[in-house]
């Protein structure tokens, strides 16, 4: 079972190149598998797919051209993300909502493309979560695209810590899988 429950959705971001033959073969296979999954009645309308040649759109070192793709994937996510409340008197934590969507990122050779893409989507999720909690750590919260740009360039200690944590995590995962750190750590 790829998806469970009536409200679930899966957003696929394929970051592989159409120019490189090995990546194109994988892209064709993925697209065929997703098409077959969508023919099943219980999965109709629950899968969103976007193919993005990550290297072609991120020629500059800050990956800012990818922001629009991360934003477009993020707006596919349901508004109700995981939230928790705490009863301070009893010390109990209660889950109010359950995760209703996942973002599946596909790349090849290493985790750098995945980490860069998921970093941007993760930052958007944190902004949304803080907005739901009525915590404002941004100067301009007009829309999520502006918020993403601000978060990525903010010198605020919170955002610096989040970016550092995400970069360290990407580095560690890359070391686990490939033996070397992520090449995108300085960007994420």
Protein Blocks (a to p, Z undefined) as FASTA:
>chain_A
ZZgcjkbccddddfbdfkbmklmmmmmmmmmmmmmmmmpmklgopaccddddfklmmmbf
nlmmmmmmmmmmmmmpcfbdcdddddfknopacdfbdcfbdcddddehiamlmmmmmmmm
mmmmmmmmmmmnopafbfblfbmmlmmmmmmmpcbfklmmmmmmmmmmmmmmmmmmnopa
cfklmmZZ
